[in-house]
Amino acid sequence: MKRLFYLLCLGVSLTSCVGTKKYATYVDGKLKTVAQTTEQQDWLLVQAPASAPQSSNFIQLESSFIPAIVYWGWNSTIACEVNPHATAEFVKRGIYQAAQNLDVKQRLGGRQLVIELEKVPGQFRYENKGSTIFLVFAHVTTGEELITPRPTDLLVRYKLIENGEVIASGQSVNSNQEQPLRNMWKSTKKFTWMHLELLEREAVRMGAESLIDIVKQLEV
């Protein structure tokens, strides 16, 4: 009887693996607390990708549960694209922080720098998969929960404007250094939040590095 009760509980827990709708609440809920808008300045304008969607996107790539007599297996895999406007805010924050540290406003001398974000990071894959093998007096369960970023480099284009005319232009590419994550002890929600915090940190870094590169190119 106890064994039957255990099997029922295990079955409920496995078949309730997080789907796209639930996972979206984890991602979008976290973004609301971290993607704060950075105020634009006249001398430095940072523009989000023009054709970017206005929300995060989630696609269920795999959703399976196999309840056999001696073996149960599960796999939930979701492809995720974080709202590009949220990650653009992270990048913008890094750009403005670097601009302040480098005193870019003073260097521009009344000119305007316009930075257009062409490609921003924020794509990743969430996976929760494993299996349970039932023996006569025991069971063996193995599983893993992973987040694997798709390392999208930051691509920006810039224009230096003086008296309404473009006097210089170019682009800057900054490499994405995100790494895969394996969940060891956190809930799915907190594990996802940890990834988003790392994404935020990386996007801020990439934004700062892109501004430093632009300043070097312009020699201002």
Buried (B, 14 or more C-beta within 10 A) or exposed (E): EEEEEEBEEBBEEBEEBBEBEBBBEBBBEBBEEBBEEBEEBEBBBBBBBEEBEEBBBBEEEEEEBEBEEEEBBBBBBBBBBBBBBBBBBBBBBBBBBBBEEBEBBEBBEEBBBBBBBEBBBBBBBBBBBBBBBBEEEEBEEEBEBBBBBBBBEBBBBBBBBEEEEEEBEEBBEBEBEBEEBEBEEEEBBEBBBBBBEBBBEBBBBBBBBBBBBBBEBBEB
